[in-house]
Amino acid sequence: MTDSAVRRPTAATCGCCLSRRQMLAGGAAFAASAVGLHHAARAQTATVPFRIDVHHHLTPPDYVTAITGKAHLPVPAANWSLAKSLDDMDAAGVQTAVLSISTPGLWFGDAAAAARLARGCNDYMARLIADNPGRFGSFAALPLPNADATLGEIAYALDTLKADGVSVFTSYDGKWLGDALFVPVFDELNRRKAVVSVHPNTTACCGNLIPYIPDSVIEYGTDTTRTIASLIFSGAAERWPDIRFIFSHAGGAMPFLIERFEVLARMPQAAKMLPGGVRAPLQRFFYDTAQSSNPAAMGALRQLVEPTQILFGTDFPYRTSLEHVTGLAGCKVLAPDLRRIERDNALGLLPRLRG
């Protein structure tokens, strides 16, 4: 068919089409709305800082030295500084940020090196907390998958440094968190009723699948979903009911895949692992807003969990805190509970931050 043979619809023949004038007017209205949200978010930050960011990364100088030549460190992480963290927090009314180590993590095949790196990172975070009263908390880095070293670091971080919880990654060497390899570690964390922040990474099977799309765009959300599924369908979530898990980025793709989770949960083997059904553990978990502060993601998550399970997170330095304040302000489904999400839920989970 030639171009001349294609009949283009007009406003008279298609009620869904808009004139150029209508499109421009609509675009202007959308832009004005976005600007309004941004100004409203900035106005909120003019008051006393109150927000608590549970997903805020740092890059200790010794960490940079330790991983040089072993893994690529993204530019935002390589350029991190304490001043940049504080400036970002101040710009968005963030009172306290809970620090954690992001990808590429600590594990590069050497258990002793991972243990030294975890200890150095945790000591560095403790110094930042002491030197900046009220501004920081910490989720301790752990030298997984080495269980013995990890158990030692849990005791040091939680008992000596008084860390607010621990941080783990979604997978290690192709094993997700429901794997039997992690049982001794999570048994101990369950005994302690610990807060465990789960950050995505890329497992060996799935890195660089589409060369021009970074793994963080798709694979991080996918690996988060895999590890949630492994915890649920292995029975691990039932085994460790006292761990307070926080999953990054609104749970990845899990809210969208809830129907598939529920269908699988009907199968006899899966049903044995889920005496209360698949939604019970999913609704017990916590989820942060990092890189998910938009109506689509928050709407899906809010359909699944109560607002008590949603925590403010920003993924700094990869994104700014103000972007997330602005994004959440545009999520109508969260409007009645925004203060709770931006502060109160975190205080319930991390009571030390009240001080």
C-alpha positions as CSV (number, residue, x, y, z in Angstrom):
1,M,0.0,0.0,0.0
2,T,1.4,3.4,-0.9
3,D,1.3,6.4,1.3
4,S,-1.3,8.0,-0.9
5,A,-3.6,5.0,-0.3
6,V,-3.4,5.4,3.5
7,R,-6.5,7.3,4.8
8,R,-5.6,9.4,7.8
9,P,-8.4,9.7,10.4
10,T,-9.7,13.1,11.1
11,A,-11.5,14.6,14.1
12,A,-14.8,14.0,12.3
13,T,-14.1,10.3,11.8
14,C,-12.3,9.5,15.1
15,G,-13.4,10.9,18.4
16,C,-10.1,9.8,20.1
17,C,-8.0,12.1,18.0
18,L,-7.0,15.6,19.1
19,S,-6.2,18.7,17.2
20,R,-2.8,20.2,17.4
21,R,-4.2,23.1,19.4
22,Q,-5.8,20.6,21.9
23,M,-2.6,18.6,22.1
24,L,-0.5,21.7,22.8
25,A,-3.0,22.9,25.5
26,G,-3.0,19.5,27.1
27,G,0.8,19.4,27.1
28,A,0.9,22.8,28.7
29,A,-1.5,21.8,31.4
30,F,0.6,18.7,32.1
31,A,3.8,20.7,32.3
32,A,2.1,23.2,34.6
33,S,0.9,20.4,36.8
34,A,4.4,19.0,37.1
35,V,5.9,22.4,37.9
36,G,3.2,22.9,40.5
37,L,4.1,19.6,42.2
38,H,7.7,20.5,42.2
39,H,7.1,23.9,43.7
40,A,4.7,22.3,46.3
41,A,7.5,19.7,47.2
42,R,10.0,22.5,47.6
43,A,7.5,24.4,49.8
44,Q,7.2,21.4,52.1
45,T,11.0,21.2,52.5
46,A,11.1,24.8,53.8
47,T,9.8,23.5,57.1
48,V,11.8,21.6,59.7
49,P,13.2,18.5,58.1
50,F,11.2,15.4,59.0
51,R,11.5,12.8,56.3
52,I,13.4,9.5,56.9
53,D,15.1,8.0,53.8
54,V,15.6,4.2,54.3
55,H,17.4,3.8,50.9
56,H,20.5,6.1,50.8
57,H,23.8,4.9,49.6
58,L,27.4,5.9,50.5
59,T,30.8,5.0,49.1
60,P,33.6,5.0,51.7
61,P,37.0,5.9,50.3
62,D,38.5,2.6,51.4
63,Y,35.7,0.8,49.6
64,V,36.7,2.5,46.3
65,T,40.3,1.4,46.9
66,A,39.3,-2.2,47.7
67,I,37.1,-2.8,44.6
68,T,39.3,-1.0,42.1
69,G,40.2,-3.5,39.4
70,K,37.6,-6.0,40.6
71,A,34.3,-4.3,39.6
72,H,33.0,-1.2,37.9
73,L,31.8,1.5,40.2
74,P,29.1,3.7,38.6
75,V,29.9,7.4,38.4
76,P,27.4,8.7,40.9
77,A,28.8,6.3,43.5
78,A,32.4,7.1,42.6
79,N,31.7,10.8,43.1
80,W,29.8,10.4,46.4
81,S,30.8,12.6,49.3
82,L,29.3,13.3,52.7
83,A,28.7,16.9,51.7
84,K,26.7,15.8,48.7
85,S,24.5,13.5,50.9
86,L,23.8,16.3,53.4
87,D,23.1,18.8,50.6
88,D,20.6,16.5,49.0
89,M,18.9,15.7,52.2
90,D,18.6,19.4,53.2
91,A,17.1,20.2,49.7
92,A,14.3,17.8,50.3
93,G,13.5,18.1,54.0
94,V,15.1,14.8,54.9
95,Q,16.0,14.7,58.6
96,T,17.7,11.3,58.6
97,A,19.1,8.9,55.9
98,V,19.8,5.3,56.6
99,L,23.1,4.4,54.9
100,S,23.9,1.3,53.0
101,I,26.4,-0.1,50.5
102,S,25.0,-0.5,47.0
103,T,26.2,-2.6,44.0
104,P,28.7,-3.9,43.2
105,G,28.6,-5.0,46.8
106,L,31.4,-6.7,48.7
107,W,31.7,-10.3,47.4
108,F,34.3,-11.0,44.7
109,G,35.1,-14.6,45.5
110,D,37.4,-14.0,48.5
111,A,35.8,-14.6,51.9
112,A,38.6,-12.9,53.9
113,A,38.6,-9.8,51.7
114,A,34.8,-9.6,51.9
115,A,34.9,-9.7,55.7
116,R,37.5,-7.0,55.9
117,L,35.6,-4.8,53.5
118,A,32.3,-5.3,55.5
119,R,34.1,-4.3,58.7
120,G,35.6,-1.2,57.2
121,C,32.3,-0.1,55.7
122,N,30.4,-0.6,58.9
123,D,33.0,1.3,61.0
124,Y,32.9,4.1,58.5
125,M,29.1,4.4,58.7
126,A,29.3,4.3,62.5
127,R,31.7,7.3,62.5
128,L,29.4,9.3,60.2
129,I,26.5,8.6,62.6
130,A,28.6,9.8,65.6
131,D,29.9,12.9,63.8
132,N,26.5,14.0,62.4
133,P,24.0,13.5,65.2
134,G,20.5,12.8,64.1
135,R,21.3,12.8,60.4
136,F,22.2,9.2,59.7
137,G,21.3,5.6,60.5
138,S,22.9,2.5,59.0
139,F,22.1,-0.9,57.5
140,A,25.3,-2.9,58.1
141,A,27.1,-4.5,55.2
142,L,27.5,-8.3,55.4
143,P,30.2,-10.5,53.8
144,L,27.7,-13.0,52.4
145,P,27.7,-15.7,51.1
146,N,30.2,-16.7,53.7
147,A,28.0,-17.7,56.7
148,D,30.6,-17.8,59.4
149,A,32.0,-14.4,58.7
150,T,28.5,-13.0,58.3
151,L,27.4,-14.3,61.7
152,G,30.4,-12.6,63.2
153,E,29.7,-9.3,61.5
154,I,26.0,-9.4,62.5
155,A,27.1,-9.6,66.1
156,Y,29.6,-6.8,65.8
157,A,27.4,-4.5,63.8
158,L,24.2,-4.9,65.9
159,D,25.7,-5.3,69.3
160,T,28.8,-3.1,69.2
161,L,28.1,-0.5,66.6
162,K,24.3,-0.5,67.3
163,A,23.4,-0.5,63.6
164,D,19.7,-0.1,62.8
165,G,19.6,-3.3,60.7
166,V,21.6,-5.1,58.0
167,S,21.7,-4.9,54.2
168,V,21.8,-7.9,51.9
169,F,21.6,-8.3,48.1
170,T,18.9,-10.2,46.3
171,S,21.3,-13.0,45.1
172,Y,24.8,-14.4,45.6
173,D,26.5,-16.6,43.0
174,G,23.2,-17.6,41.5
175,K,21.4,-18.3,44.8
176,W,18.5,-16.3,46.0
177,L,17.6,-15.6,49.6
178,G,15.3,-18.6,50.1
179,D,18.2,-21.0,49.4
180,A,19.3,-23.4,52.1
181,L,22.8,-21.8,52.0
182,F,21.4,-18.8,53.9
183,V,19.6,-20.6,56.6
184,P,22.1,-20.1,59.5
185,V,22.3,-16.4,58.7
186,F,18.6,-15.8,58.6
187,D,17.9,-18.0,61.5
188,E,20.1,-15.6,63.5
189,L,18.5,-12.5,62.1
190,N,15.1,-14.0,62.9
191,R,16.2,-14.6,66.5
192,R,17.2,-11.0,66.7
193,K,14.0,-9.8,65.1
194,A,16.3,-7.8,62.8
195,V,15.5,-5.3,60.1
196,V,16.9,-6.6,56.8
197,S,17.1,-4.3,53.8
198,V,17.2,-6.2,50.5
199,H,18.9,-4.4,47.6
200,P,18.9,-5.8,44.0
201,N,21.9,-6.8,42.0
202,T,22.4,-8.7,38.8
203,T,22.8,-12.5,38.9
204,A,25.3,-14.1,36.5
205,C,22.5,-15.5,34.2
206,C,21.1,-12.2,33.3
207,G,23.7,-9.5,33.0
208,N,23.9,-7.3,29.9
209,L,21.1,-9.2,28.1
210,I,20.3,-6.2,26.1
211,P,23.6,-4.3,25.7
212,Y,22.2,-0.9,25.3
213,I,19.9,-1.2,28.4
214,P,21.6,-1.1,31.8
215,D,20.8,-4.0,34.2
216,S,19.4,-1.4,36.7
217,V,16.6,-0.6,34.3
218,I,15.0,-4.0,34.2
219,E,17.1,-6.7,35.9
220,Y,17.2,-5.1,39.3
221,G,13.4,-5.2,39.5
222,T,13.4,-8.8,38.2
223,D,16.0,-10.0,40.7
224,T,14.0,-8.4,43.5
225,T,11.0,-10.4,42.3
226,R,13.0,-13.6,42.1
227,T,14.3,-13.3,45.7
228,I,10.8,-12.5,47.0
229,A,9.5,-15.6,45.2
230,S,12.3,-17.8,46.6
231,L,11.5,-16.7,50.1
232,I,7.8,-17.2,49.7
233,F,7.7,-20.5,47.8
234,S,10.6,-22.2,49.7
235,G,8.8,-21.7,53.0
236,A,11.6,-19.4,54.2
237,A,9.2,-16.5,54.8
238,E,7.2,-18.8,57.2
239,R,10.4,-20.0,58.9
240,W,11.5,-16.4,59.6
241,P,8.4,-14.5,60.5
242,D,10.2,-12.1,62.9
243,I,12.6,-10.7,60.3
244,R,11.4,-7.3,59.1
245,F,12.3,-7.4,55.4
246,I,12.4,-4.2,53.4
247,F,12.4,-4.7,49.6
248,S,13.7,-1.9,47.4
249,H,11.9,-0.3,44.5
250,A,8.3,-1.1,45.6
251,G,9.0,-4.8,45.4
252,G,10.2,-4.8,41.8
253,A,7.8,-6.6,39.4
254,M,6.1,-8.5,42.2
255,P,2.9,-6.4,42.6
256,F,2.3,-6.7,38.8
257,L,2.8,-10.5,39.0
258,I,0.6,-11.1,42.1
259,E,-1.9,-13.1,40.1
260,R,0.7,-15.5,38.9
261,F,2.0,-15.8,42.5
262,E,-1.5,-16.7,43.6
263,V,-2.0,-19.3,40.9
264,L,1.3,-21.0,41.8
265,A,0.3,-20.9,45.5
266,R,-2.7,-23.2,44.7
267,M,-0.3,-26.0,43.6
268,P,0.0,-28.7,46.3
269,Q,3.7,-28.3,47.0
270,A,3.5,-24.5,47.1
271,A,0.3,-24.6,49.3
272,K,2.2,-26.6,51.9
273,M,4.7,-23.8,52.2
274,L,2.0,-21.1,52.5
275,P,-0.6,-22.1,55.2
276,G,-1.9,-18.6,55.3
277,G,-1.9,-18.0,51.6
278,V,0.6,-16.1,49.4
279,R,-0.6,-12.6,50.4
280,A,0.0,-13.0,54.1
281,P,3.8,-12.9,53.9
282,L,3.8,-10.4,51.1
283,Q,1.7,-8.1,53.2
284,R,4.0,-8.5,56.2
285,F,7.0,-7.3,54.2
286,F,8.0,-3.6,53.9
287,Y,8.7,-1.9,50.6
288,D,10.5,1.4,49.8
289,T,9.6,4.1,47.2
290,A,13.1,4.4,45.7
291,Q,12.9,4.9,41.9
292,S,9.2,4.0,42.2
293,S,7.6,7.3,43.3
294,N,5.0,7.4,40.5
295,P,1.3,6.7,40.4
296,A,1.6,3.4,38.4
297,A,4.1,1.8,40.8
298,M,2.5,3.1,44.0
299,G,-1.0,2.3,42.8
300,A,0.0,-1.3,42.2
301,L,1.8,-1.6,45.5
302,R,-1.0,0.1,47.4
303,Q,-3.5,-2.4,46.0
304,L,-1.5,-5.2,47.7
305,V,-0.3,-3.7,51.0
306,E,-1.4,-1.3,53.6
307,P,0.3,2.1,53.8
308,T,2.0,1.0,57.0
309,Q,4.3,-1.2,54.9
310,I,5.6,1.6,52.6
311,L,8.7,3.5,53.5
312,F,10.3,6.6,51.9
313,G,13.5,5.8,50.0
314,T,15.4,7.7,47.3
315,D,18.4,5.6,46.0
316,F,20.7,8.6,46.4
317,P,23.2,9.3,44.8
318,Y,21.6,7.6,41.7
319,R,18.5,9.8,42.2
320,T,17.7,12.9,44.3
321,S,15.6,13.1,47.3
322,L,13.6,16.0,45.9
323,E,12.6,14.0,42.9
324,H,11.0,11.4,45.2
325,V,9.3,14.0,47.3
326,T,7.9,15.6,44.1
327,G,6.9,12.2,42.7
328,L,5.1,11.0,45.8
329,A,3.2,14.3,46.1
330,G,1.6,13.4,42.7
331,C,0.4,10.0,43.9
332,K,-3.2,10.6,44.9
333,V,-3.5,7.1,46.3
334,L,-0.9,8.0,48.9
335,A,-2.2,11.4,49.8
336,P,-4.0,10.5,53.1
337,D,-0.9,8.6,54.3
338,L,2.0,10.6,53.0
339,R,3.3,11.7,56.3
340,R,3.2,8.2,57.6
341,I,5.1,6.9,54.6
342,E,7.7,9.7,54.7
343,R,8.4,9.4,58.4
344,D,6.2,7.6,60.9
345,N,6.5,4.1,59.4
346,A,10.3,4.3,59.6
347,L,10.2,5.4,63.2
348,G,8.0,2.4,64.1
349,L,10.6,0.1,62.4
350,L,13.7,1.9,63.5
351,P,13.0,3.3,67.0
352,R,16.6,4.5,67.6
353,L,16.0,7.2,65.0
354,R,13.4,8.9,67.4
355,G,16.4,10.2,69.4
